[in-house]
Amino acid sequence: MSGKIWQGKDITADTTIEADVCIIGSGCGGATLAKQLALAGRTVVVLERGGYYTEADFDQDELNMNGKLSANRSLKSSTDGGTLLLSGNNVGGASVHYWADTYRTPQDRLDHWTQRYGLTGHGAAELSPAWDALDKVLNVHRADEEHHNRMNQLLREGAKKLGWEGNAVPQARKGCVKSGHCMQGCLYAAKQSQLVTHIPQAVAAGANVYADILAEKLTHANGKVSSLACRVMDRATNRPSGHTLNVHAKQFAVAAGGYYSAPFLIANGLQSQLPALGQHFGMNPTAWAFGLYDEDITLWRNIPAAFGVEEFRLARFDAQNRYLEGGYLLMANQVQPGTLAGTMPLMGDEIGEWMGQAHKIGSTIVWLDDYEEELGTIGINADGSPKVDYPYGPVTTAMLRDSMKKQVQVLFATGARKVLLGSGRRVMLDSANDLSAIDQLDITGGGLFMAAPHPFGGCRMGADPKTSVVGMDHRVHGFSNLFVADPSVFPTGPSVDPSFTIMAFSTVAAKHMLAA
């Protein structure tokens, strides 16, 4: 029997529902989990704080879609104001506005998690079968030449010229029309997000999805959760509608994403018994640069990242463990014209000069592989929102500066006439010999203009309840029926886009929940 997607407007009175499993969150973790459990015959309820939007709602306007799909319109920041915290706020989660980069977790990172953090049951032997199946469902393939826009071609040419290793990026796409509106939700259902794959597959198997639902209070005793109290939200006002939804279930899974799962558990009083809750938090801070070319680039067409420089994915240290270089992926950047203008630190005639040649602006971006000795914390503010404290320690700072220098090098190597850093103040370079300016640049709070789209940690996986939050079965320590299935369980970042790692981990979590 098929399930249904309910919206806040459909709930006109206080409502109580029962299910075998209640899942909080509908992104890569929650949707994957819901599909697996529903196919196994469990009655599944998925709760989503954001709205339900389909292709009919995707108008390809960057401002409108940011308001629909992004939490806090992408304006929520870390406590120092230096990093924007990007996450999804809709059925399908961040996968609806992500770039569809679909990397398997590198073997070196799986080995590291096993050797340093003692993870079991999450190695290649367990994850590869999940990835093989996901490859077919999401149509994962390396980006072909047709989908390399000019910026990706330039990055590929520059990497070859500079002797840097790089490869076509694996993509989750089918029938892409190269519109360039990936971050506005795919109007053509070509990007294989959770909205067009696991969510409808879970619903077809009987799962019920409830949008516009704010999960609040777990009722639990003696290590067992019995119910979850929620508020129904009015989407138009972003305020409670006045109605409640209460869910009684045999199992509960928190899959609210790296920015929300740990704060939810903290708000429910679990930090006193789980001291690691909210600790070991990372977020893949990103930094970018712009280049002004003599040829047309048109950043906002075709897919964002068809080619990636993997030369510097792993940080390099000398014999005395002093940082040398690397610790990030370097890719072509994609921004729409409005965001492009808003992230360039120029004013007056100068911003007019650059935007008057917008088609000739190119850009690169890096995804930082958070240095695990300098991770931050995540908690809750007085208003209940996530509170992120991230130290930007000396190694992290050095990594970001090195990443900016590499971006400047490749932009000039591919013909840029000028390079402008994505920063809080104007830093314009005329040649690759001007790199010393980067050494003086502040990293946060008015320095580099950064965003963080890939949070992890806060509910770290491990065997010891004193240093971790969930066990190898994804079960919260001290509970019999409470699980976590999203990137908050990662010991460190996976060093690549996390979506495929999240889905594979959630597939493992589903097996444990079925066996419980």
C-alpha positions in Angstrom: 0.0 0.0 0.0 1.4 3.4 -1.0 2.1 6.1 1.5 1.7 9.8 1.1 3.5 13.2 1.5 1.6 15.4 3.9 2.1 19.1 4.3 1.5 21.4 7.3 -1.7 22.8 5.7 -3.1 19.2 5.6 -3.1 19.0 9.4 -6.0 21.0 10.7 -6.2 19.5 14.3 -3.9 18.0 16.9 -2.9 14.6 15.5 -1.4 11.4 16.9 0.1 8.8 14.7 1.7 5.4 15.2 4.5 3.7 13.3 7.2 1.1 13.6 9.8 3.7 12.8 9.9 7.5 13.1 12.7 9.3 11.2 13.5 13.0 11.8 14.9 14.4 8.5 14.4 13.6 4.9 17.9 14.2 3.3 20.5 11.8 2.2 20.4 10.0 5.6 16.7 10.0 6.4 15.4 9.3 2.9 17.9 6.4 2.4 16.9 5.0 5.7 13.2 5.4 5.0 13.4 3.6 1.7 15.3 0.6 3.2 13.0 0.2 6.1 9.8 0.6 4.1 10.9 -1.9 1.6 11.5 -4.3 4.4 7.9 -4.0 5.5 8.2 -1.5 8.4 5.6 1.2 8.8 7.7 4.4 8.4 7.0 8.0 9.2 9.4 10.7 8.0 9.3 14.2 9.6 10.7 17.2 7.7 11.0 20.7 9.2 11.0 22.4 5.8 8.5 22.5 3.0 7.6 20.1 0.2 8.4 21.4 -3.2 8.3 19.7 -6.6 9.6 20.7 -10.0 6.4 22.8 -10.4 7.8 25.0 -7.7 11.3 25.4 -9.1 11.2 28.8 -10.9 15.0 29.0 -11.4 15.2 32.3 -9.6 18.2 32.1 -7.3 16.7 34.3 -4.6 13.3 32.7 -4.6 14.7 29.2 -4.5 17.2 30.0 -1.8 14.2 31.1 0.4 12.4 27.8 -0.3 15.3 25.3 -0.1 17.9 26.7 2.2 17.6 27.0 6.0 17.7 30.7 7.1 18.1 31.8 3.5 21.7 30.8 3.8 22.4 33.7 6.2 22.9 31.7 9.5 26.6 32.0 10.5 29.0 30.6 13.0 29.4 32.5 16.3 32.2 34.7 15.0 30.1 35.7 12.0 32.8 34.4 9.6 31.3 31.3 8.1 27.8 30.9 6.6 26.1 27.6 7.6 24.4 26.1 4.6 21.8 23.3 4.9 18.6 22.2 3.3 15.1 23.1 4.6 12.8 21.0 2.4 11.7 17.4 1.7 14.9 15.8 0.2 17.2 18.0 2.3 20.4 19.5 0.9 20.4 17.0 -1.9 17.8 19.2 -3.7 20.2 22.0 -4.0 23.6 20.2 -3.9 25.9 19.9 -6.8 25.4 16.1 -7.2 29.1 15.2 -6.7 28.9 11.6 -5.7 32.3 10.3 -4.4 32.8 7.0 -2.6 34.7 7.5 0.6 38.4 7.1 -0.2 39.9 3.9 1.1 42.6 5.9 3.0 39.9 7.6 5.0 38.0 4.4 5.8 41.3 2.9 7.0 42.0 5.9 9.2 38.5 5.7 10.8 39.2 2.0 11.6 42.7 2.5 12.8 42.4 5.7 14.9 38.8 5.6 15.9 38.1 1.9 16.1 35.1 1.9 13.6 33.9 -1.5 12.6 31.2 -2.5 10.2 31.8 0.5 8.0 34.6 -0.5 5.8 34.7 -1.1 2.1 33.3 -4.6 2.6 30.1 -3.2 4.1 29.8 0.0 2.1 30.7 -1.2 -1.4 27.5 -3.3 -1.8 25.5 -0.2 -0.8 27.4 2.0 -3.3 27.0 -0.6 -6.1 23.2 -0.5 -5.6 23.1 3.3 -5.2 25.1 3.7 -8.4 22.2 2.2 -10.3 19.4 4.1 -8.5 21.2 7.5 -8.8 22.7 6.8 -12.2 26.2 7.7 -10.9 28.8 8.2 -13.6 31.9 10.4 -14.3 31.0 13.7 -16.0 31.5 13.4 -19.7 33.0 16.0 -22.0 29.6 17.4 -22.9 29.1 18.5 -19.3 32.4 20.3 -18.8 31.6 24.0 -19.1 34.4 26.4 -19.9 35.5 26.9 -16.3 35.8 23.1 -15.9 37.8 22.9 -19.1 40.1 25.6 -17.9 40.6 24.0 -14.6 41.4 20.7 -16.3 43.9 22.5 -18.6 45.4 24.3 -15.7 45.8 21.2 -13.6 47.6 19.5 -16.5 49.9 22.5 -17.0 50.8 22.7 -13.3 51.2 18.9 -13.0 48.4 18.5 -10.6 46.3 15.2 -10.4 42.7 15.6 -11.3 39.7 13.7 -12.6 36.2 14.0 -13.9 33.8 14.1 -10.9 31.3 11.3 -10.4 27.8 12.7 -10.8 24.3 11.6 -9.8 22.4 12.8 -12.9 20.2 11.5 -15.7 19.2 13.4 -18.7 20.9 16.7 -17.7 20.0 19.6 -19.9 22.9 21.8 -18.7 20.7 24.6 -17.4 23.1 25.5 -14.6 20.3 25.8 -12.0 21.5 22.9 -9.9 21.4 25.0 -6.7 17.9 26.2 -7.4 16.4 22.7 -7.5 16.4 20.8 -10.8 13.4 21.8 -12.8 14.0 18.9 -15.1 14.3 16.1 -12.4 17.7 15.3 -14.0 19.7 15.7 -10.8 19.0 12.5 -8.9 18.3 14.0 -5.5 16.5 12.3 -2.7 13.4 14.2 -3.8 13.2 12.2 -7.1 14.8 8.9 -5.9 14.6 7.6 -2.4 11.6 9.8 -1.2 9.2 8.6 -3.9 10.5 5.0 -3.6 9.9 5.1 0.1 6.4 6.5 -0.3 5.7 3.8 -2.9 6.7 1.2 -0.4 4.3 2.7 2.2 6.2 5.4 4.0 4.4 8.6 5.0 6.3 11.9 4.8 5.2 14.9 6.9 6.6 18.3 5.8 6.4 21.5 7.8 6.9 19.5 11.1 9.2 20.8 13.8 10.3 17.8 16.0 10.8 19.0 19.6 10.4 16.7 22.6 11.3 13.0 23.0 9.6 11.1 25.8 11.9 8.5 27.1 12.5 6.4 30.2 15.0 3.7 31.1 16.8 4.1 27.8 13.7 3.7 25.6 11.9 6.4 23.6 8.2 6.1 23.5 7.0 9.2 21.6 8.0 12.4 19.9 6.0 15.7 20.3 6.1 18.0 17.3 4.7 21.3 16.2 3.1 21.8 12.9 4.5 24.9 11.1 2.7 27.4 8.9 5.0 27.7 6.0 3.8 31.1 4.9 4.7 32.7 8.2 7.4 30.3 9.4 5.6 30.1 12.7 3.7 27.3 14.5 0.2 26.8 13.2 -1.1 26.0 16.6 -1.6 22.3 15.9 0.6 19.5 17.2 1.7 16.2 15.9 2.6 13.4 18.2 4.3 10.2 17.0 4.4 6.9 18.9 6.9 4.4 17.4 9.0 1.4 18.2 12.1 3.0 16.9 13.3 6.6 16.4 16.1 7.7 14.1 17.6 11.2 14.1 18.7 12.1 10.6 18.3 15.9 10.8 21.8 16.5 9.3 25.1 17.7 10.7 23.7 21.1 11.8 20.6 19.8 13.6 21.0 16.3 15.0 23.3 17.0 17.8 21.4 20.2 18.8 18.2 18.2 18.8 19.7 15.6 21.2 21.2 18.4 23.4 17.8 20.1 23.6 16.4 16.8 24.8 18.8 16.7 27.7 21.2 13.9 26.5 24.4 15.9 26.9 24.7 15.1 30.6 25.0 11.4 30.0 26.9 11.7 26.7 29.8 14.2 27.2 30.9 13.8 23.5 27.6 15.1 22.2 28.2 18.3 20.3 32.0 17.7 20.2 34.3 16.9 17.3 32.3 19.1 14.9 33.5 20.0 11.4 31.9 21.7 8.4 34.2 21.7 5.3 34.7 25.4 5.2 35.0 26.7 1.6 36.9 29.6 0.1 36.9 30.8 -3.4 38.5 33.2 -5.9 37.4 35.0 -9.1 39.3 35.5 -12.3 38.6 38.0 -15.1 39.2 36.5 -18.5 39.3 37.7 -22.1 36.9 35.0 -23.2 33.4 34.0 -22.2 33.1 31.7 -19.3 29.4 31.9 -18.2 29.8 30.3 -14.8 26.1 29.7 -14.4 25.6 27.2 -17.2 26.1 23.4 -17.4 26.9 21.4 -14.2 28.9 23.0 -11.5 31.8 20.6 -10.9 32.7 18.3 -13.8 36.4 18.2 -13.0 38.1 18.1 -9.6 41.7 18.6 -8.7 42.5 15.8 -6.2 46.3 16.5 -6.0 45.8 18.2 -2.6 43.0 16.2 -1.1 45.3 15.0 1.7 47.3 17.5 3.8 51.0 17.0 3.6 53.3 17.4 6.6 57.1 17.3 7.1 59.1 14.9 9.3 58.4 17.2 12.3 54.7 17.2 11.5 54.7 20.8 10.3 52.1 21.6 7.7 53.4 21.9 4.1 50.4 22.1 1.8 47.1 20.5 0.8 44.0 19.3 2.7 41.3 20.2 0.2 39.6 19.4 -3.1 39.9 22.2 -5.7 37.0 22.6 -8.2 35.4 24.9 -10.6 32.8 27.2 -8.8 29.3 27.9 -10.0 27.3 31.0 -8.9 24.4 32.8 -10.4 24.8 36.5 -11.3 23.1 37.8 -8.1 25.3 35.7 -5.8 28.3 36.5 -8.0 27.9 40.2 -7.4 27.1 39.8 -3.8 30.3 37.8 -3.0 32.7 40.1 -4.7 34.1 42.8 -2.3 33.9 45.6 -4.8 32.0 48.9 -4.9 31.2 51.7 -7.3 32.7 51.7 -10.7 34.8 48.7 -10.0 31.9 46.3 -9.3 30.2 47.8 -12.4 33.4 47.0 -14.4 33.4 43.4 -13.3 29.7 42.7 -13.5 29.6 44.5 -16.9 31.8 41.6 -18.0 30.0 38.9 -15.9 30.2 36.4 -18.7 34.0 36.6 -18.6 34.3 36.0 -14.9 35.6 32.5 -13.9 35.9 31.1 -10.4 37.3 28.2 -8.4 36.4 26.9 -5.0 37.9 24.5 -2.4 36.3 22.1 0.0 38.5 22.0 3.1 39.2 18.6 4.7 38.8 19.8 8.3 42.0 19.2 10.3 40.9 16.7 12.9 43.0 18.2 15.7 41.3 21.6 15.3 37.6 20.6 15.1 34.9 22.8 16.7 31.7 22.2 18.7 28.0 22.5 18.0 25.3 23.4 20.6 22.2 25.4 20.8 21.6 29.2 21.1 19.0 30.7 23.4 16.4 30.6 20.6 17.1 26.9 20.0 19.0 27.4 16.7 22.4 25.6 16.1 25.4 27.3 17.8 28.6 26.6 15.9 32.0 27.5 17.4 34.8 26.7 15.1 38.4 27.7 16.1 40.2 28.1 12.7 43.4 27.0 14.4 46.9 27.5 13.0 46.9 24.4 10.7 43.3 25.1 9.4 44.4 28.7 8.7 47.5 27.6 6.9 45.4 25.1 4.8 43.0 27.9 3.7 45.8 30.2 2.8 47.5 27.5 0.8 44.2 26.7 -0.9 43.8 30.4 -2.0 47.3 30.4 -3.4 46.7 27.3 -5.4 43.5 28.9 -6.8 45.3 32.1 -7.8 48.0 30.0 -9.5 45.5 28.0 -11.6 43.4 31.0 -12.5 46.4 32.9 -13.8 47.8 29.7 -15.5 44.6 29.6 -17.5 44.6 33.1 -18.8 42.9 35.3 -16.1 43.9 38.9 -16.4 43.1 39.7 -12.8 42.2 37.6 -9.7 40.0 38.8 -6.9 39.8 36.8 -3.7 36.4 36.0 -2.2 37.0 38.0 1.0 35.6 40.6 3.2 37.9 43.2 1.9 39.2 43.9 -1.6 42.3 41.8 -2.5 43.0 42.1 -6.2 46.0 40.4 -7.7 47.6 41.2 -11.1 49.9 38.1 -11.3 50.7 34.9 -9.5 53.7 36.7 -8.0 51.4 38.6 -5.7 50.7 35.7 -3.4 52.3 37.4 -0.3 49.0 39.3 0.1 47.3 36.1 1.1 49.6 35.6 4.0 48.3 38.9 5.6 44.6 38.1 5.0 42.5 37.4 8.1 40.6 34.1 7.8 37.4 34.8 9.6 35.2 37.7 10.7 35.8 40.0 7.7 38.7 38.1 6.2 37.8 35.3 3.8 34.2 35.1 2.8 33.4 31.5 3.6 30.5 29.1 3.6 30.2 25.6 5.1 27.8 23.2 3.3 29.1 19.8 4.6 28.8 19.6 8.4 29.7 16.4 10.3 30.4 15.3 13.8 28.7 16.2 17.0 27.3 12.6 17.4 30.6 10.8 16.7 30.6 7.0 16.3 32.6 4.9 18.6 32.6 2.2 21.3 33.1 4.3 24.4 30.1 6.4 25.6 32.6 8.8 27.2 34.1 9.8 23.9 31.3 9.0 21.4 27.6 9.3 21.0 26.5 6.3 18.9 27.8 2.7 18.6 28.7 0.8 15.5 25.0 0.0 15.1 24.2 3.7 15.0 22.3 3.3 18.3 22.7 6.1 20.8 24.7 4.9 23.8 22.3 4.0 26.7 19.2 3.7 24.5 17.6 0.6 23.0 15.6 2.2 20.2 17.2 5.6 19.4 19.5 5.8 16.4 21.4 8.5 14.4 21.8 8.2 10.6 23.5 11.2 9.0 27.0 12.8 8.8 27.0 13.8 12.5 28.2 10.2 13.2 31.4 10.6 11.2 34.6 10.7 13.3 36.1 13.2 10.8 35.2 14.5 7.4 35.3 12.0 4.5 37.6 14.4 2.5 35.2 14.4 -0.4 31.5 15.5 -0.9 29.8 13.5 1.9 26.5 12.6 0.3 27.5 9.1 -0.9 29.1 8.3 2.4 25.9 9.4 4.2 23.8 7.2 2.1 26.0 4.1 2.5 26.2 4.6 6.3 22.4 4.9 6.4 22.1 1.7 4.5 24.2 0.0 7.2 22.1 1.8 9.9 18.9 0.3 8.3 20.3 -3.2 8.6 20.9 -2.7 12.3 17.5 -1.2 12.9 15.9 -4.1 11.1 17.9 -6.6 13.3 17.1 -4.8 16.5 
